C-alpha cells in the first residue's frame, strides 16, 4: 500500500480517529505512540522519532542500567520508518483504530542494526544475493485463560458453562465451544492480511494452535506471526478471556510452541530442498547441519525468558537436544513427509513467547551458514530422541545468555549491536528475577529450615 492509498483508506473510514504507530522491540513488545489519524502523513513519511534505545529495553519497559545506547549516545533518537504495511484495522478496542508498523533507522537513514525486523531483513538480503527465497510458515500455540485471578485458570466453556478440565487434543467439540472467538480471530486476521489456516485444540485445556499459510517472504511471515499474537490477545479480551503465549503457563500441562516450517526456492521457483526422493537434497542436509551446529548459541532467541525453559524438558513434547530426524517429533529438527516437491524443514525449538523476527533470523541465518560451509549433520535420529545421549542445548536461562554472548557464529548472523543489546537486556531481567522470593519458597522454607 502506498502512502496516498493509506490516506485514502483513512478518508473512507472516518470512524478511525486515532492510530497506533510502533516498532517491535527485542522482546516482541510494540513500542510507539498514539497519534490522531489526521497526522498519518507524518508517520508515513518518517517524521516520527523515538530513542533507538527503546528497541532494547527490558520486559517491564525499563531502560537498561548502564546501557550503551542510553549513555554513550545521550539516548539519541532514531527515525521510525514505515514498513509499508497497514493501516491494519483494530476492531476490539472501545473505538475502532488501526495499527501502522514501523522499524528503526539511524539519523542518516541507514537501518538500525538493533531493530529485530532490520536484522531479519539483512538475512533475507543474503539469501536474495544467492538467488534464493525462503518460503516460511509458522504454527503458533496459545492458551485461553480465565482472567479473573492472579494465576492462570482454564476458561469456562461458553457452551457448557463449565471449566475445561481435560486435555482434549484435536477435539472438535472444544473448537465448537469457542467458535465465536475463533470466528472473530479469523475475521480480524483477514482484515489485517494475516493468512490464518487451520485451527486445532491442543494438548492443554483451553490450548489452541492456529497455523499461518506459508509465504515466500520471511519478513511478511514474521510480521504475520507478530501481528497474529496481538489479534488473538485482543479478540480474547473482547470475549471475556485472556490469551497467553507464555511458553509454560501451567507447570503440569503442555507448553506452547512457535514451530517454523521453511523451504528455499530458486529464481525459477524450484524448491532446492527437493531432489525427488524422501531423503531431500544435499543443500537441505547442509541447512540442517548449520541449524544443529548453531543451536546451542542461538537457544536464547528460541527461549528468551525465564519461563521459556520450563517447556524445554525431555518428554514434554518439546526438544531438549540438538538432533534431527525424518517424521520425528521428538527431535528439534523434523523433516516432514509427503511429496518431495514440498520437502521442507520444521524447526521445533522456539516457544510461543519468542520474538518471531529473531526466531526466523536465527533459523534462516544458521541454515545459510550451513549451506555456505557445506556442513554435514550427524545421522538422523530414528525413534525416541529423549532416550538418546545427544548434544544438549543450554538447560537454563543463564546458560543460554552465556552461550549467545560467547557464540562465535552469532556475529555472522546478527550485528554486534543487537547481540550486546539482547545480552544486556536479559542480564538485567535475570537480576530482577533473582531478587524476588516466590510464594513456593516461603511455603517450603519459612518455618522449616
N, C-alpha and C positions, 0 to 999 in steps of 0.2 A: 504494500500500500504506500502511495506517495503522500507527502505532506499535504498536498492540496486535497487528496482523497480523504485524509483524516479530518480536515476542516469541513469538508462536505458531509462526512458522516456525522459530525457533531451538530451541524446545522439541521440535519434530518432527525436528530434525537435531542430535542430541546429539554427533555426531562433530565438529561445528564448535565448537571450544573457544575460538577467538580470532577477532577481526575486525580488518580494516584499515579505518580511517576517515581520509579525506583530502580536501583540496581539490586542484585542479589549478592550478599557478602559470602565469605568463605564458609559460613555455617548454613548457607542457603536461605537466609532470612532477608526479606525485602527491606531495603533502607532507602527512604526517599522523602517525598513531600506530597501533600495535597495541594492542588492548585485549582483556581477557577477554570472552567472549561474555556472561557474567553481568552485565557493566556496559553492555550495549547501551542500556538505557533512558536512561542519562546522555547518550549521544551523540544519541539521537533527540529529547531534549527541550532540546538546545542547551547542555548543561553543559560540552562540550569547548571549550577555549580554546587559541589559538595566536597568536603575534605576527602582526599583519597584514602585517609586512614579508616574511613567507615567500612571499607572492604574487609578489614581485618580485625574489627572489634570482637569482644568475646560474646558468648551466647546470651549474656544478660545485657548486652549493649554498652558495656563499659570499655573505655579506652584501655589499651594495653599499657601497663605501668612500664615506663622506660621505653616505650615503643619508638622505634627509629623514625617511623613515618610522622609521628606527632612532634617529636622534639628536634630531630635533625633537620626537618624541613620547615619548622614553625607551623606544623599542621596545615600545610598548603592545600588549597583547593585543586580539584581536578574538574574536567569537563564531563558532564553527564550526557553522553551522546545517545540519540535514539537508535535502537537496534533495527528499526524498520518494521517492527511488528506492532499491531494494535491500531486503534484503541480496542481493548478487549473488554467486552461488556461484563459488568458485575451486577447481578440482579438480587443477590442475597443480603445486601445492605439495606438499611431503612429507606434510603432513596437510591435509585439507580445511579451507578457511576461507571467508570471504565479505568482500565489499567494501561499504562504505557511503559513497556520495559526499556530500561536504559543499560548502558555499560560505560565503563570509565575510560577516559583518555587524559593524558597529561596536558600541560599548558600549550605545548607545541602541536597538539592534535594527535600525537602518536599513542598507540594502545598502552594503557597502564597494565604492566605485567602481573600485578597483584590481583586483578579482577579475574575471577574464575571463568567467566564466559570468554574473556580475551585469551586465557590460557588454552581453552579448548579450541578456539579459532586458530591459534598458532599451530596446533597439532593437525587440524583439518587441512591447513595450508600445506603442511609437509606431505600429506597424502596426495593433495591435488598436484603438487610438483612432480610426483611419481606417476601421475595419470590414473590415480585410484580414488574411488569414492567409497567411504564407509556407509553401509546400509544398516541402520540401527533400529532396534525395537526394545522397549522396556516393559517390565512387568512389576507393578507396584502393589504391595500388600499393606493393609491398614486395618485398624480396629475401630469400630464404632463403640463408644462407651457412654455410660450414664454420667453426665457432668455434675451431678448434684453433690458428690462427695469430694474429699481431698485425695482419694486414691481411685484409680480406675475400677469401674464395675461394669459387668456385662450389661448391655442395653435391654430395655423392655421391648418385647415384640409389639409392633403397632397392631398386629392382628390378634394375638392371643392374650395380650396384656400381661404376659409372664416374662420373668427374667430368663434370658438364654443361659443354659447351664450345661451344655454338652458340646463336644467337638463334632460339628456337623459338616465335615469336609465334603464338598461337592453336593451339598443338599439343595435341591431345587426349592424345597419349601422355605428354607431360610431366605433365599433370593426373593421368593414371592412375598414373604412377610415385609421385606424392606423395599418393595418395588417402587413406591413413591419416591423414596430417597434416591434410588438408582436411576429412575426416570429423569429426575431433576439433574443428577450428575451428568447423564448423557446429553441432556439439552444444553447445559452450561458448557460442556466440552465442545459441542457442535458450534455454539456461538463464538467460542474462542479458537476454533480451528485446531482442536486437540483431537487426534484420531483415536478415540476410545473404541476398543474392540470388545472382546468377550469378558464377562464378569463371572466369578465363581465364589462360592462360600469356601473359605479356607479352614484350616485346622482348629482355630480357636473360636469360642463363642463371640459372635459379632465381628469376626475377621473376614475380610473380603480381599479378593485380588481382581484388579482390572488391568488388562493388557492394552498397550498402545500399539497401533499398527506401525510396522517398520517404515522408515522414511530414508531416502538417500541424501541425508543432510544431518550430520551429527549435532550441529548447533540447534536445529529445529527439534531433534529428538530430545535434547537436554532441556530446551525451553518447554516443550510439551510436558515432560515429566515434572519440572519445577512448577509450572502453572497448574498442572493436574492436582498437585498436593493442596494448593490454595483453594481450588474448586471444591475438592472433597471436604475440606475443613469448613468452608463457607456454607455449602449445602447441608452439611451435618448440623450446623447451628440453626439453620432455617427449620429443620425438622425436630429440634429439641434434643439432639445428640451432641456429642463431641467426637471428633475423629482424631486419632493419633497415629503418627508414623514412627513413634518410638520403636527402636529395634526389638525391645523386650519389655512391654508394659506389664506383663504378668510373668513372675519367675517360673511358674509351673506350666505355663502354656507356650505354644509355638511362638516364635519371633516373627517379625515382618521383614521381608527382604526387598531389595531392588535388583532383580535379575536383568541382565543385559544380554541381548542376542545381537550378533553382528556378523556381517559378511563384507567382502570387498568386491566392487565391480570395476572393470577397466573402462577405457574410453568407448568401447563397443557395447557396454552393458553386460559383459560376460562376468559371471561370478568366478573369481580367480581361486576360490577355495574348492571348486568343483573339478575333479579330474575324471568324472564319470564312474567313480566307484564309491563304496561306503567309507573307504579309508580317508578320502579327502586329499587335496594337493599337498605338495611339499611346502608351498607357501603357507597353507593353513597350519601345518605342523610347526613351521618356524614361528608363526604368530603365537601358537601355544607355548613354544619354548620361551619366548620373550615374556609372556604372561606369568609363567611359573617362576622364571628367574627373578622377576621384579616384584613378585607378590609380597615377600616379607617387608620390603622397604616402602611399599605403597599401601600396606594394610590400613594405615591411618586414614587414607582417603575413603576406604570402604567402611571403616568402623571409627568414626571421628569423635565419638562421645564415650563417657564412662559406661553408660548403659549398653552401648553397642556390643561390648564384649560378653554380656550375658547371653547373647544369641550365638556367638561363635564357639560352641562347645560340642564335643563328639556326641553323636546320637540325637542331636536336636534339630535335624533337618536343615542344618547349615554347615558349611565346610569348616574344618579346623586345621587342614593341612594343604600344602601346595601340591595338588595332584590333579590328574585329568583322566577322562575315560569316555568311551563311546556309550551313549544312552545310560549314563551312570549318575544318578542324582546324589550319591554320597561323595562325589568329588567336587572340587572347587571349579573346575573347568569341565563342562559337558559338551560333547558333540552330539547334537540331536540326530535321530534317524530320519527316515523319509527320503524323498527323491534327492539324488545327488545335485540336481540343479538348485536346490535350496540349502546346500551344505553351508553350515554356519557354526559359530562358536557361541556357547552360552556361558557367561561369567556369572557365578552364583554367590560371590563373597559379600557384596555390598548389602548393608541394611537399608531399610526404607528411610532411615534417619540421615542418610548421607546426602551430600550435595551432588546432584546429577551432573553438573558441569565438571566437577573434579573426578567423579567416578568414570565418566566417559573419557576424560583426558588421560587418566591413569591407564585405563584399559587399552584405548587406541594407541597411546604413546608406547606402552610396553610391547604391544603387538608389533608395532612398526620397528622398534628396536630389535625384536626377534627376527623379523623379516630381513632387515638390513644386515644383521650379523649372521644370518642363516643358522639360528640356534636350534639345535635338536632337543626335543623334550625327552624325558625318560619314557619308558614304556607305559602305555595306558593301563590304568587300573581296571581289573575285572573283579566284580564282587564288592564286598563291603570295605570301603576305604577307611572307615573308622577303626577297623581291626588291624590295620597295617601300621608298620613303623615307617612313617613318611615325614618329609621335611615340614616342620611346623611353621605356621605363621605366628606373629607375635601374640602371646596369650593374654595380654592385658594392655590397657591404655598407655601406661608409661613406656612399656617396651616398644609399642607401635610408634610413639613420638620419637623415641631414640632412633629407631630404625629409619624413620623418614628423615630425621635430621642428618644422620650419618650416611645415608644411602648414596652410593657413588653414581647410580644411574638416574636418580631423581632429577639432577640438574640437566640431564639430557632431554627431559620431558617438560619440566616446569622451570620457570625462572627462579633464580636465587631469591628474588624479592618475594615471590609467593611462598617459596619453601620456608624462608625465615619468618614471614608473617604468620603462617599456619603454626609453626613451632611455638612462637611467642604466644599466640592465642591459646593454644592447647595447654601450655605450661601454666598460664595464668588460670585457666579453668580448673586444672588439676589441683592447683594450690587452694582454690576456693573450696573444692570438694573435701580436701584433706582437713580443712578447719571445721567441718560440720560433723557433729556427733549424731548418729542416727538413733531412731527410737529402738531399733533392734539391739543396738549396743547397750542402751540403758537397760532394756529388758534382760539382757544376758549378764551384764557385769555389775550393775549399780549396787546391788545388795548381795552379790555372790563372791566377789574376789576381795 
